[in-house]
Amino acid sequence: MTRGSAELDRLGTRPIGRLLWWTCSQTTLSVGVYGIYALTNAWFVARGVGETALAAVNLVAPVLLILGAVSTTVGVGGASLVSRSLGAGRPEEAARAAGTAFALFWLVAVAVTVAGLLALDPLMALLGASGPTIGYARPYAAVIIAGSIFSTGFSAVVRAEGQLLFSTMLWGIPVLVQIVLDPLLIFGFGMGVTGAALGTVGGQAVSAGMAVWFFFLKRDRPYRIRRADLRLNLTTIGAVLAVGAPSFLAGLGATLLAVLVNTSLAGAGAVALAAYAVCARIQTFVFMPQLGITQGIQPIVGYNAGRGLTRRVGRTRTLALRATVGYGALTAVLVAVFAEPIVRLFVGDPPTVAVAAGALRIMAIGYVFAGVPPLISAYFQALGRALPSYLISIGVPALIKAPIVLALGQFGRLGPMGIWIALPAGEVVSVVAAAGLLWAVTARRPRASR
């Protein structure tokens, strides 16, 4: 038995509790390292360039979100096909799915780069960059968009065959590169936000190079991508997109929500924008373990579903839901209690500190619930059940969160406070809707037979 086969066999035989701890600890470590980078990047920009620059960089965050949505779409869609194909003993189908994921992403990334750079000024206006922020936002966005082709390492597809260690390395090594490059370029070479963007793209390029080596060159694996696997096949494309599209819709929803929040706060001034930038970075870091749990269940669910081990699938879902809610409750309490000293790590201006600390305490309420809808959506994706995942991906941002932000933020009379309240309120309503959908779908399915 090869090492790759042994890793796969573990997904179907190891006790679920220990297996889930193993996969989720690896994925949490992976994405947690990125969360650390999100914090350090914010610190370098705020301290090395200024709080207005930090606000401007956060205005460009939707660009990163939409690139992440594209990579997650093909990554999760490809990973679901890969894990189920390997579970069913069909490695050639796994290779075709992974090759399709690569080819699709590269095509879309090139298109994003060309279109984004040609329409950079209208894009800045759409994102709400103006006045003092436009001078920082424009060069930062230009570098990020130019490096679009490097913006994924396909870690989801790596995890699909049980290679958790390399998946962790795909996050960890590039983030270390970014953490080294940021201060060197911002402080050492005085490149400001352009240096911050170059640090980000530099780390992404390392991740992309590692992925190419793993999928195309590395031996002792269940499959390798050949040139023929990169040929776009409509059937495989349809299967990848059918499963992965909910991730794109979720990412697109997150992008539009971020634009909506930023444009709503823009009228309140730079202090509110900088306060939200700090809160958003802290939230990114706090959510990383919940994202790790979400990613950690997918190879287990997909592989065991492919082998027909339905009881293992159900047990994985139950333990993961308990873990994400428990973690969310713990972090909500800690962040609310220590909000002000946490904010002071990034900004020192007293008005900004006061606004950000108050906002963070309110937004922390949503931490308890925020991990549940994406976890349920990912569960359905791993099973290849696209429709319920679509409903969560479309419904949560478009029908729940955005209307609440509009009602309390833009149309209400509460100003920035309306935004701070709307964000956790959206999380509460979203978890009720997602849990209700999960119950409705699983209640109709027959009880597990093994």
Secondary structure, DSSP 8 states (H G I E B T S, - for coil): --HHHHHHHHHHHS-HHHHHHHHHHHHHHHHHHHHHHHHHHHHHHHHHT-HHHHHHHHHTHHHHHHHHHHHHHHHHHHHHHHHHHHHTT-HHHHHHHHHHHHHHHHHHHHHHHHHHHHTHHHHHHHHT--GGGHHHHHHHHHHHHHTGGGS---HHHHHTTT-HHHHHHHHHHHHHHHHHHHHIIIIIS--HHHHHHHHHHHHHHHHHHHHHHHHHT--SSS----GGGGS--HHHHHHHHHHHHHHHHHHHHHHHHHHHHHHHHHTT-HHHHHHHHHHHHHHHHHHHHHHHHHHHHHHHHHHHHHTT-HHHHHHHHHHHHHHHHHHHHHHHHHHHHTHHHHHHTT---HHHHHHHHHHHHHHGGGHHHHTHHHHHHHHHHHTT-HHHHHHHHHIIIIIIIHHHHIIIIISSS-THHHHHHHHHHHHHHHHHHHHHHHHHHHHTS-----
